[in-house]
Amino acid sequence: MNEIFPTKVRGRAVAIATITIWVCQAFLNQFFPMLREIIPVGAIFIFFALILVPQIFFVLKVMPETKGMSLEEIEQHWKAQSNEEEQSELGSAKA
């Protein structure tokens, strides 16, 4: 997983991602057996699938296509986008 993060923040980002995954898995493993006694299994899976629907829109709208790009090119893409946002914020603050 560490190859998806820029070198500058890689250690911290991997730690945060790992903790998030562990907490979500603990939550799921804790509550799935309880939910299974209350609701049919199919409904539980539909519920979890509905939780992931916003992720589809996030990936389609926010995440850039990185196929065939090196890590350095991806990092430059994000830096350029960040600089554009800063410039637009400065422009709107002056107005």
MIKOLSE-102375 format. One record per residue: x, y, z of N, C-alpha, C, O in turn. Coordinates in steps of 0.05 Angstrom, whole numbers, padded with zeros to 5 digits, always signed. Layout:
<pts>
XYZXYZXYZXYZ...
</pts>
This chain:
<pts>
+00016-00024+00000+00000+00000+00000+00017+00025+00000+00008+00046-00009+00042+00024+00009+00058+00048+00012+00065+00061-00014+00072+00085-00014+00063+00047-00036+00071+00059-00061+00051+00080-00072+00057+00094-00091+00028+00081-00060+00008+00100-00069+00011+00128-00056-00002+00147-00064+00029+00130-00036+00032+00155-00022+00058+00168-00030+00078+00155-00036+00059+00195-00031+00084+00209-00037+00105+00203-00016+00099+00199+00008+00130+00204-00024+00152+00197-00006+00153+00215+00019+00159+00205+00040+00146+00240+00015+00148+00259+00037+00130+00252+00061+00137+00256+00084+00106+00240+00056+00087+00234+00077+00081+00204+00079+00063+00196+00093+00097+00188+00066+00091+00159+00064+00088+00146+00091+00068+00131+00095+00106+00149+00110+00105+00135+00135+00080+00142+00151+00066+00124+00160+00074+00167+00153+00050+00176+00168+00024+00167+00154+00005+00158+00167+00024+00169+00127+00000+00162+00112-00006+00132+00114-00029+00124+00117+00015+00115+00112+00011+00086+00115+00001+00080+00143-00016+00062+00146+00012+00093+00163+00003+00088+00191-00027+00095+00194-00042+00080+00206-00035+00118+00183-00063+00126+00185-00081+00106+00169-00102+00099+00179-00073+00099+00146-00088+00080+00130-00091+00053+00144-00112+00041+00144-00069+00043+00155-00070+00018+00169-00088+00019+00194-00104+00000+00198-00086+00040+00209-00104+00042+00233-00133+00043+00224-00150+00031+00236-00139+00058+00202-00166+00060+00193-00177+00033+00184-00199+00026+00191-00161+00018+00170-00169-00009+00161-00174-00027+00185-00194-00041+00186-00157-00026+00205-00160-00043+00229-00185-00036+00245-00199-00053+00254-00190-00010+00248-00214-00001+00263-00239-00009+00248-00258-00019+00260-00239-00005+00222-00263-00013+00206-00268-00043+00207-00291-00052+00209-00247-00059+00206-00250-00088+00207-00259-00096+00235-00276-00114+00238-00249-00083+00256-00258-00089+00283-00288-00083+00286-00303-00098+00298-00296-00060+00275-00324-00052+00276-00342-00073+00262-00362-00082+00272-00333-00080+00238-00349-00099+00222-00350-00126+00236-00372-00138+00237-00328-00136+00246-00327-00162+00259-00343-00162+00285-00353-00183+00294-00344-00139+00298-00359-00137+00323-00389-00137+00318-00404-00151+00333-00398-00123+00299-00427-00118+00295-00441-00137+00275-00465-00140+00276-00426-00150+00258-00439-00168+00238-00454-00191+00252-00477-00196+00244-00442-00205+00272-00458-00227+00284-00483-00217+00298-00504-00230+00297-00482-00193+00310-00506-00182+00323-00527-00174+00303-00551-00180+00306-00518-00162+00281-00537-00155+00260-00549-00179+00247-00573-00179+00239-00534-00200+00244-00544-00225+00231-00567-00237+00247-00584-00249+00235-00567-00233+00273-00589-00244+00289-00615-00227+00286-00637-00237+00290-00611-00201+00279-00634-00183+00278-00645-00181+00249-00669-00181+00245-00627-00179+00230-00635-00174+00202-00625-00197+00184-00605-00209+00191-00639-00202+00163-00629-00223+00144-00602-00215+00133-00595-00192+00129-00586-00236+00127-00558-00231+00117-00558-00215+00091-00541-00197+00088-00576-00220+00074-00578-00205+00049-00581-00175+00053-00569-00158+00040-00598-00168+00073-00603-00140+00079-00577-00127+00090-00572-00103+00085-00562-00142+00106-00537-00131+00117-00518-00125+00094-00505-00104+00094-00515-00143+00075-00497-00138+00053-00506-00115+00036-00490-00099+00026-00532-00112+00032-00543-00089+00017-00536-00063+00032-00529-00043+00020-00539-00063+00059-00533-00040+00075-00503-00032+00071-00497-00009+00067-00485-00051+00073-00457-00045+00070-00451-00036+00041-00433-00020+00037-00465-00047+00022-00461-00039-00006-00470-00010-00010-00457+00006-00024-00492-00002+00003-00502+00025+00001-00482+00045+00014-00480+00068+00005-00469+00036+00035-00449+00053+00048-00426+00060+00028-00414+00081+00029-00420+00041+00010-00398+00045-00009-00406+00060-00034-00388+00068-00049-00432+00066-00038-00440+00080-00062-00427+00108-00064-00417+00115-00086-00426+00123-00042-00412+00149-00045-00382+00147-00053-00371+00165-00066-00370+00125-00046-00342+00121-00054-00340+00119-00085-00320+00129-00096-00359+00107-00098-00358+00105-00127-00358+00133-00139-00342+00139-00157-00375+00151-00129-00376+00178-00139-00351+00193-00133-00341+00209-00149-00340+00189-00109-00314+00202-00102-00292+00194-00121-00277+00211-00131-00290+00168-00126-00269+00158-00144-00273+00169-00173-00254+00178-00185-00297+00170-00182-00303+00179-00209-00298+00209-00212-00289+00218-00233-00305+00225-00192-00304+00254-00194-00277+00266-00184-00268+00286-00195-00265+00255-00164-00242+00267-00151-00215+00254-00158-00196+00268-00163-00215+00228-00160-00189+00214-00165-00182+00215-00194-00198+00208-00211-00157+00223-00200-00149+00224-00228-00141+00197-00238-00134+00179-00223-00141+00193-00264-00132+00169-00277-00101+00169-00276-00089+00188-00284-00090+00148-00265-00060+00146-00262-00048+00124-00277-00024+00118-00274-00063+00111-00295-00052+00089-00310-00029+00099-00328-00032+00118-00343-00006+00086-00326+00017+00093-00342+00033+00116-00332+00052+00125-00345+00025+00127-00308+00040+00150-00297+00059+00140-00275+00053+00121-00261+00082+00153-00273+00101+00146-00251+00092+00160-00226+00075+00178-00227+00102+00152-00203+00095+00165-00178+00102+00194-00178+00087+00211-00167+00124+00201-00191+00132+00229-00192+00113+00246-00209+00106+00268-00202+00103+00234-00231+00083+00248-00247+00057+00252-00232+00044+00273-00234+00049+00232-00217+00024+00234-00201+00028+00256-00180+00010+00272-00175+00051+00257-00167+00056+00277-00146+00056+00305-00159+00045+00323-00147+00067+00308-00182+00067+00334-00196+00038+00342-00203+00032+00366-00201+00022+00323-00211-00006+00329-00217-00020+00341-00192-00034+00361-00194-00016+00328-00169-00029+00338-00145-00018+00364-00136-00034+00382-00127+00008+00369-00139+00020+00395-00132+00009+00417-00150+00002+00438-00141+00006+00411-00176-00004+00431-00195-00033+00438-00188-00041+00461-00188-00049+00418-00181-00077+00422-00174-00078+00438-00148-00095+00456-00146-00061+00432-00129-00061+00447-00104-00054+00476-00108-00066+00494-00096-00034+00481-00125-00026+00509-00131-00048+00524-00145-00052+00548-00140-00063+00511-00163-00085+00524-00176-00107+00532-00156-00118+00554-00158-00112+00514-00137-00132+00520-00116-00124+00544-00099-00140+00561-00092-00098+00544-00091-00088+00566-00075-00090+00593-00090-00097+00613-00079-00083+00592-00116-00085+00617-00132-00114+00627-00134-00119+00651-00132-00133+00608-00137-00161+00617-00139-00171+00627-00112-00188+00645-00112-00162+00616-00090-00169+00626-00064-00158+00654-00059-00172+00671-00048-00133+00658-00067-00121+00685-00064-00136+00705-00081-00140+00728-00072-00143+00697-00105-00158+00715-00123-00185+00723-00112-00193+00746-00114-00199+00704-00100-00225+00709-00089-00223+00725-00063-00242+00740-00056-00201+00722-00048-00198+00737-00023-00192+00766-00029-00200+00784-00013-00179+00772-00051-00173+00800-00059-00197+00815-00069-00199+00839-00066-00216+00800-00080-00239+00813-00092-00259+00822-00072-00280+00833-00079
</pts>
